[in-house]
Amino acid sequence: MNDSVNHPAHYTNHPSKVECIEITEHMGFCLGNAMKYIWRADLKADAIEDLRKAVWYINREIQLRSNNNERGHNLHTSS
């Protein structure tokens, strides 16, 4: 059965044959999303758009960590 919601082709077409979620579920939200967009960038129509999305999530993670450092918190966002 083709599940286009949870398993479209670009989820499993990576040359490694590893599904991205197997890696990203061990990361925090922003870093996991950045990794997802990098992982799939060349498997979809618009790689530049996906790379821009990855940068957005990386910048968000940097901002969150910077804010936590300013408040004296040592927040580790990994699951």
C-alpha positions in Angstrom: 0.0 0.0 0.0 1.3 3.5 -0.9 1.0 5.8 2.1 1.5 9.3 0.7 0.9 10.9 4.1 3.4 9.1 6.3 5.7 7.5 3.7 5.9 9.4 0.4 8.7 8.3 -1.9 11.2 11.1 -0.8 11.1 9.7 2.8 12.8 6.5 1.8 14.7 7.3 -1.4 17.9 8.5 0.3 21.0 6.6 -1.0 21.6 5.3 2.5 18.2 3.6 2.5 17.8 4.9 6.0 14.6 6.8 6.8 15.4 10.3 8.2 13.1 9.8 11.2 15.4 7.0 12.4 18.1 9.7 13.0 16.1 12.8 13.9 13.9 11.2 16.6 17.1 11.3 18.7 17.4 15.1 18.3 15.6 18.1 19.6 12.8 19.6 17.5 14.7 22.4 15.7 17.8 20.3 15.0 15.7 17.4 13.9 13.7 19.5 11.5 16.9 21.1 10.1 18.4 17.6 9.6 15.2 16.5 7.9 15.3 19.3 5.3 19.0 18.7 4.7 18.5 14.9 4.4 15.7 15.2 1.8 16.9 18.4 -0.1 18.1 16.6 -3.2 15.2 14.1 -3.2 12.6 16.8 -3.8 12.0 19.3 -6.5 13.3 22.4 -4.8 16.6 21.8 -2.9 17.2 25.4 -2.3 13.9 25.9 -0.5 14.6 22.9 1.7 18.1 24.2 2.5 16.6 27.6 3.5 14.1 25.9 5.8 17.0 24.0 7.4 18.9 27.3 8.0 15.7 28.8 9.5 15.6 25.9 12.0 19.3 26.1 12.8 19.0 29.9 13.4 16.0 29.2 15.7 18.0 26.7 17.7 20.9 29.2 18.0 18.5 31.8 19.2 16.9 29.5 21.8 20.3 28.4 23.1 21.6 32.0 23.2 18.6 33.1 25.2 19.0 30.2 27.6 22.7 31.0 28.0 21.9 34.6 28.8 19.5 33.4 31.5 22.1 31.1 32.9 20.3 27.9 31.8 22.2 25.0 30.3 19.4 23.5 28.3 20.2 20.4 26.4 17.4 20.0 23.8 18.0 16.4 22.7 15.5 13.7 23.6 
